[in-house]
């Protein structure tokens, strides 16, 4: 650890651990409150997110000032540059609301922040078990919701009729699928972490059922990343990941952003059927129109118009609002963050699956942006994956 004294180290670890626990518990509370539309727990959990993020970020800054660590200090500088140039984009827009700018940037910075502060946490058996228990409880919640009247409800708020796809009472099938895929990945990690046969059997049943629910959402992007994770973890026998592979995966949403309109215009995607849907959606028009609108503001983006909204592509959401400068800082930050994990070493299959899960976030971002810009609700779940990349063989539970 990077603290000057044992007292400082103990205090910082206690604060970071408490903030991490609050994040996971807040996730669970929101998962429970959303389908039942219970306002108070939802609001309290959101405030806990905000409080834990503020406190932990304050401790990150204090630690960085007291003790210089190149990687962490440089990541903080990049975050500061992200905020600075985003504010320039906001000022140039002339029609942006300051409160909305602060909220949107707060959500956008959640994922970069979790990558930074999780690095201060020391993983141990108690914390590992806590992650897996919380996610097991989440999976039980999903099971109960799937057997209730909420299983196909919620989407009618947008369509005027009950959804033809599973929602579990959340806003739409895609949001539900994102909740399910993160839970599924962590259950898969737990299955590869524990050695007790009874525990593994229970986890296997859980994985099969959550996988079935994921299919029922008909979310093609989440189903594809589920297949992506399964294929790579089965094919690869060694726990090694090339940095070139990491760069290729991280750049995939940017490549897709430009290639998709071309494939659509050629008619290839229009007639492609997957999951009972042909891809004649409005995504083509969105990508095409947004890229045309941003052409004249490509340096700093058009925050006043797009305001870091979900444009169904993580790169497009960042580029449209923050321009080439913001997108460049975005990629510098995350490439450094992923390389840092690799430099620390992938020391077990469970850690390897965690890393593949983190890469899958960017695969998913080809078609959705919520993991990138959606705030602590998504980033908080992803923080568990970041921490689990530290798992070692010697920590396996018997």
C-alpha positions, 0 to 999 in steps of 0.5 A: 500500500502507498500510505506513509504510516501504519496508522494512515494505512489502517484508516484508509483501508477501513474507509475504503472498505466501508465505502465499498461495502456501502456501494454493494449494499446500495446496489442490492437496495436499489435492485429491490426498490426499483420494481416495487417503486419504493421511493425512500430506499431508492433515494437513501441508496442513491445518497449512500452512493454519493456519500461513499464516492465523495469520502473515498475520493477525498481519501484518494486525493489526500493519499496522493498528496501525502505520497506520490505514486506515479500511476495513481497520481497520473490517473487523478490528473487525467480525471481533472483534465476530463472535468476541465475539458468537459467544462469547456464543452459545457461553456461552448454549448451556451445552452446547457444547464449547470445542474444537469452538467454536474449530474451528468459528469458525476455519472460519467466519472463514476466508472473511472473513479471506481477503477482508481479507488478499488486499487487501494483496497486489499482483498481478503476472504471476508471481502470476497465472501461478502461480494459473492453473498450479495450477488447470490442474494441479488440472484435470488431476488431476480428468481423471485421477481421472475415468478411474480407479476413483475416478470413482464411488467414495467416496459408498458410505461414506454410501449403502452402494453406489457412487454413481450420480453422479460423486465422483472419490473425494471424499466426495460429489457435492456436494463434488466439484461445489464443487471443480469449479466453482471450478476451472472459474471460474478456467479460464474467467478464464484463457481470457479473460486469455490471448491466445495461441491455443494456450493458449486452445485448450487451456484451452477443451478443459479447460473443456469437459471439467471442465464435463462432469464438473460435469454428471456430479455432478448437483449442481443448485446448482453447475450453476446457478451455472455457468449463472449465470456464463456467462449474465451474462458473455455478456449484459453487455458492460460491466464494471460491476456495480451495488451494488444488484445485489450486495446483492440477490445477497448477500441471496438465501440469506436470502430463499431460507431463508424462501421455500423452505418456503412454495414447498415447502408449496405443492407447486411445488418438490415436483413440480419436476424438475431434473437427474433429481431432484425436490426432495422432499428433507429440506431443507424439514423442515430449514429448517422445524424449524431456524427453529422451534427458533431462534425463542426464541433469535433474538438470539444463536442456538443455537450449542450445538445447531447449531455452525455445521454445514452446514444446506444454506443459508449464511444458515441456518447462520449465523443458527441458530448466531449469531443475528440479531446474528451474521447482521447482522455477517456481512452488514455485513462482506461487503457492505463487502468486495464494495463495496470491490472495486467501489470499486477498479474492475473493469478487465478482463473477466477481473476481471469474471468473477472478481467474478461468481464471487464473487457466485455463491458466495452464489447457491450458498449458497441450497442449500449452506453449505460455501463460507461455513462450510467453512474454508480448503479452500473459502475458500483456493480462493476467495481466488484469485478475490478476487485476480483481481478486480484484473486489468487489461487491461495485464497480459494475456499475449501 
